[in-house]
Amino acid sequence: MTAGFEQRLAKLRQRMSADDQQALLVFSLDNLRYLANYSGEAAYGIVTMDQVFLITDYRFIEQAEEECFDCRLICRNRDRQSLGQAIREVLDAEHISNLLFEAGHINLQMWSGIAQDLNGIACLASTGLVEELRKIKDEWEIAQIRKAAAIADQALNDSLPLLRTGVSERDFALELEYRMQKLGSEGLSFPSIVGFGPRSALPHCIPSEKKLTEGDLIVIDFGAVVNGYRSDMTRSFVAGKASTQQRKMYDTVLHAQQAALDSLHAGQPAIITSAAASDILQASEFSAYTSTGLGHGVGIQLHEQPFISPVCQDVFQANYVVTIEPGIYIPGYGGVRIEDDVLILEDGYSFISHASKVFELPI
């Protein structure tokens, strides 16, 4: 199985043609990864109706030669040629008179400099054109996310025996991250979140020297990366036997997640899934300690469209990969979040993450 770059470019060109646009100027490195397999830095793409040009410099040209799918590579001398001049040279050679550009991935100062060299070319700001295509994953993309999730599953399973009284958040995070990379992860999907006790109520807790004590709630949110594709999973535990309050928190979150999962299928409005979880949380005694965001797409970026919330206007389609992650966060006491990556199917969903959801840990 190989990545479907030809199909991705065909879909993009179809949308460009529908808008009577001749080319797209790509600034997002994530979008370059999606369209051309480029994983480096300092590069810019121009997609025309029959070519893909990638402009970079001497630092990355060899990498681009090794990685890029069906690209014409341009090595720019940054001391002698501005980026705008390099872009203009391609546009003139290809007889391009109108151009879409990724307005959401460039600042005003940089665009002003480029635009000076594009005088006479009709430039139209575009937002989310490639990102919209990225929402539906192809088989190769799904396979990479599954591999990343499997690494995370195994790393957590191997690391759980370390969760004993006296271990620090930071030391556990380092051990978990080490195991993921030993298992083949390309770095980290994102900086791991590990919180013990009251710090587990911090949704994005940065691991500290806080040591685990008996009775602490534990939140661990982490992910692996394979071929640029990410996983994202959260598991919550308690060190020892759960109190009545802790068990109620966990069961409420698990019930809310399952209600959301049960609603998933192609054609379902995202707000319905959001409401399914929210109804459980808001009917509980913990209604004041929940958040409105239920999940998000995941792929080349950790957080991709759609963003599942009460205001999301998206309708799920088959082959979306999303997270479902309800949580309860009580300041000064602790938090519980359960998160899984799932693949949306025509008639339901399939788990991508598979780690155990045991709650009580022996200490």
C-alpha positions in Angstrom: 0.0 0.0 0.0 1.4 3.4 -0.9 0.2 7.0 -0.3 -2.3 8.2 -2.8 -0.6 11.5 -3.9 -2.0 11.3 -7.4 -5.6 11.1 -6.1 -5.0 13.9 -3.6 -3.7 16.2 -6.3 -6.5 15.3 -8.7 -9.1 16.2 -6.0 -7.3 19.5 -5.3 -7.1 20.4 -9.0 -10.8 19.6 -9.4 -11.6 22.2 -6.7 -9.2 24.7 -8.2 -10.8 24.3 -11.6 -14.3 24.8 -10.2 -13.1 28.2 -9.0 -11.4 29.0 -12.3 -8.0 29.2 -10.6 -4.8 28.2 -12.3 -2.5 27.5 -9.3 -2.3 27.3 -5.5 0.6 28.7 -3.6 1.2 26.4 -0.6 2.8 27.7 2.6 1.8 25.0 5.1 4.4 22.4 5.6 1.7 20.0 6.7 -0.1 20.5 3.4 3.2 20.0 1.5 3.6 16.7 3.4 0.1 15.7 2.4 0.5 16.7 -1.3 4.1 15.9 -2.0 5.5 13.9 0.9 8.0 16.6 1.8 8.8 16.5 5.6 11.5 19.2 5.8 11.4 22.9 6.5 11.8 26.1 4.5 9.9 25.1 1.5 7.0 26.5 -0.5 4.8 24.7 -3.1 3.1 25.8 -6.3 0.4 23.4 -7.5 -0.7 24.0 -11.1 -3.1 22.0 -13.2 -0.3 19.7 -14.4 2.8 20.3 -12.2 3.9 20.6 -8.6 6.8 22.9 -7.9 8.7 22.9 -4.6 10.9 25.8 -3.8 13.5 25.3 -1.1 17.3 26.0 -0.6 20.6 24.2 -0.3 19.8 22.9 3.2 16.9 20.8 2.1 17.2 20.2 -1.6 18.7 16.7 -1.2 16.0 15.7 1.3 13.4 17.0 -1.2 15.0 14.9 -4.0 14.7 11.8 -1.8 11.2 12.4 -0.5 9.1 14.3 -3.0 6.4 12.8 -5.2 6.4 14.0 -8.8 7.7 17.5 -8.0 9.9 19.9 -10.0 12.4 21.1 -7.4 13.8 24.6 -7.4 16.9 25.4 -5.2 16.7 29.1 -4.5 19.8 31.1 -3.6 18.4 33.1 -0.7 21.2 35.7 -1.0 20.4 36.5 -4.6 16.8 35.8 -5.1 13.8 36.7 -3.0 11.0 34.2 -2.4 8.7 36.4 -4.4 11.1 36.5 -7.3 11.4 32.7 -7.3 7.6 32.3 -7.2 7.2 34.8 -10.0 9.7 33.0 -12.2 7.6 29.8 -12.0 4.3 31.6 -12.6 5.7 33.4 -15.7 7.1 30.2 -17.1 3.8 28.4 -16.6 1.8 31.4 -17.9 -0.1 31.7 -14.6 -2.2 34.9 -14.4 -4.4 34.1 -11.4 -3.2 32.5 -8.1 -4.8 31.2 -4.9 -2.6 31.5 -1.8 -2.9 30.0 1.6 -3.7 33.1 3.6 -4.0 31.3 6.9 -0.4 30.1 6.8 1.5 33.3 6.2 1.8 36.6 8.1 1.0 39.9 6.6 4.6 41.1 6.6 5.8 38.1 4.6 3.0 38.2 2.2 3.5 41.9 1.5 7.1 41.2 0.5 6.0 38.4 -1.8 3.1 40.4 -3.3 5.5 43.1 -4.5 7.0 40.6 -6.9 3.6 39.4 -8.1 2.4 42.6 -9.7 0.0 41.9 -12.5 -1.0 38.5 -11.2 -4.5 38.2 -9.6 -3.9 36.8 -6.2 -6.9 35.4 -4.2 -6.7 34.5 -0.5 -7.7 30.9 0.2 -8.4 29.3 3.6 -8.7 25.6 4.3 -8.7 24.3 0.7 -6.2 21.5 1.3 -7.4 21.0 5.0 -10.9 20.2 3.7 -9.4 17.4 1.6 -7.4 16.1 4.5 -10.5 15.4 6.6 -11.2 12.2 4.7 -8.3 9.8 5.1 -7.3 7.3 2.5 -6.4 3.7 3.3 -2.7 4.5 3.5 -3.2 7.4 6.0 -5.5 5.2 8.2 -2.8 2.5 8.2 -0.2 5.0 9.5 -2.5 6.3 12.2 -3.2 2.7 13.3 0.5 2.0 13.5 1.1 5.1 15.6 -1.8 4.2 17.9 -0.5 0.6 18.2 2.9 2.0 19.3 1.2 4.2 21.9 -0.9 1.2 23.1 2.1 -1.0 23.6 4.2 1.8 25.2 1.5 2.5 27.8 1.1 -1.2 28.6 4.8 -1.6 29.1 5.0 1.6 31.3 2.1 1.0 33.6 4.2 -1.0 36.1 6.1 2.2 36.7 3.1 3.9 38.1 3.9 3.3 41.8 4.0 5.7 44.7 7.1 7.9 44.6 7.4 8.1 40.8 7.3 11.7 39.5 5.1 12.9 36.6 8.2 13.9 34.7 10.0 10.6 35.2 7.0 8.6 34.1 6.5 10.9 31.0 10.2 10.4 30.0 9.9 6.6 30.4 6.7 6.5 28.3 8.2 8.7 25.6 11.4 6.5 25.5 9.3 3.4 25.0 7.3 4.9 22.2 10.5 5.9 20.3 12.1 2.5 20.9 9.0 1.0 19.4 9.4 3.1 16.3 7.7 6.4 16.9 9.2 9.4 15.0 9.4 11.6 18.0 6.3 12.6 19.9 2.8 13.4 18.5 2.9 16.3 21.1 4.5 16.9 24.5 3.1 14.3 26.8 0.6 15.3 29.4 0.9 13.6 32.8 -0.9 14.9 35.9 -1.1 13.3 39.4 -3.5 14.2 42.2 -4.9 17.7 42.0 -2.7 18.4 38.9 -4.8 15.9 36.9 -7.5 18.6 36.8 -5.2 20.6 34.5 -6.3 19.5 31.0 -2.9 20.2 29.5 -0.7 19.4 32.6 3.0 19.8 32.0 4.8 17.0 33.8 6.5 18.2 37.0 8.4 16.7 39.9 5.1 15.9 41.6 5.3 12.4 43.0 2.5 9.9 42.9 0.8 9.2 46.2 -1.8 6.6 47.2 -5.3 7.7 46.1 -4.1 10.1 43.4 -6.1 10.5 40.2 -3.8 10.1 37.2 -4.3 11.6 33.7 -2.0 10.6 30.8 -2.5 12.1 27.4 0.1 11.2 24.7 0.7 9.9 21.2 3.2 8.5 18.7 4.0 9.4 15.1 4.5 7.1 12.0 5.3 8.6 8.6 4.2 12.0 9.8 0.8 10.7 11.1 -0.2 11.1 14.7 -2.1 9.3 17.4 -3.7 10.9 20.4 -5.0 8.9 23.4 -5.8 9.7 27.1 -6.2 7.2 29.9 -7.1 8.0 33.5 -6.3 5.9 36.6 -6.3 6.0 40.3 -3.4 4.9 42.4 -4.9 2.1 44.5 -8.6 1.8 45.4 -10.9 4.4 44.0 -13.1 6.5 46.4 -16.8 6.7 45.7 -16.3 10.2 44.2 -13.5 9.1 42.0 -15.5 6.1 40.7 -18.4 8.3 40.0 -16.2 10.7 38.0 -14.7 7.9 35.9 -18.0 6.1 35.3 -19.6 9.4 34.2 -16.8 10.1 31.7 -16.9 6.6 30.4 -20.7 6.7 30.0 -20.4 10.1 28.1 -17.7 8.7 25.8 -19.8 5.7 25.0 -22.9 7.8 24.3 -20.9 9.8 21.8 -19.4 6.7 20.2 -22.8 5.1 19.8 -23.9 8.2 17.8 -21.1 8.0 15.3 -21.7 7.2 11.7 -21.3 8.8 8.3 -24.0 11.4 7.7 -24.3 12.3 11.4 -24.0 16.0 12.2 -21.1 16.6 14.7 -23.3 18.6 17.0 -25.5 15.5 17.6 -22.4 13.6 18.8 -21.3 16.5 20.9 -24.8 16.7 22.5 -24.8 12.9 23.2 -21.8 13.3 25.5 -22.8 16.7 26.9 -26.3 15.4 27.9 -24.6 12.8 30.2 -22.1 15.2 31.6 -24.6 18.0 32.2 -27.1 15.6 34.0 -24.4 14.5 36.4 -23.3 16.1 39.7 -20.1 17.2 37.8 -21.8 19.5 35.3 -19.9 22.5 36.5 -16.6 20.8 35.8 -16.8 19.8 32.2 -15.7 21.4 28.9 -17.7 21.9 25.7 -15.0 20.5 23.3 -15.5 16.8 22.7 -12.8 16.0 20.2 -11.1 16.8 16.9 -9.8 15.3 13.7 -6.3 13.8 13.8 -3.8 13.0 11.1 -0.7 14.9 9.9 -1.6 17.5 12.5 -2.6 16.6 16.0 -5.6 18.9 15.8 -7.3 18.9 12.5 -10.8 19.6 11.3 -13.5 18.8 12.3 -13.5 20.2 15.9 -16.4 18.5 17.6 -18.3 21.0 19.8 -21.8 22.4 20.2 -21.2 24.9 17.4 -19.5 22.5 14.9 -21.3 22.6 11.5 -19.6 19.5 10.1 -21.4 16.4 9.0 -19.3 13.3 9.6 -18.2 11.3 6.5 -16.7 7.8 6.2 -13.0 7.7 6.8 -12.8 10.7 9.1 -10.4 9.9 12.0 -11.5 11.8 15.1 -10.9 11.7 18.8 -13.7 11.4 21.4 -12.4 12.8 24.7 -14.9 13.9 27.3 -13.6 14.9 30.7 -14.3 16.2 34.2 -11.8 18.6 35.8 -12.3 19.6 39.5 -9.8 22.3 40.6 -7.8 21.3 43.6 -9.1 17.8 43.5 -8.3 16.1 40.2 -9.6 15.2 36.8 -10.6 12.3 34.6 -10.4 12.2 30.8 -10.8 9.2 28.5 -9.8 9.7 24.8 -9.7 7.3 21.9 -8.9 7.7 18.2 -11.7 6.3 16.1 -12.4 5.8 12.4 -15.9 6.8 11.2 -17.6 4.2 9.1 -20.8 4.3 7.0 -22.7 2.5 9.7 -20.7 3.2 12.9 -17.1 3.5 14.0 -14.0 1.4 14.6 -11.5 1.9 17.4 -8.0 2.9 16.4 -6.6 3.1 19.9 -7.0 -0.1 22.0 -5.3 0.4 25.4 -7.0 -1.0 28.4 -9.4 1.2 30.3 -8.7 -0.3 33.7 -9.2 2.4 36.3 -7.7 1.1 39.6 -3.9 0.5 39.6 -2.0 -1.6 42.1 0.6 0.5 43.9 
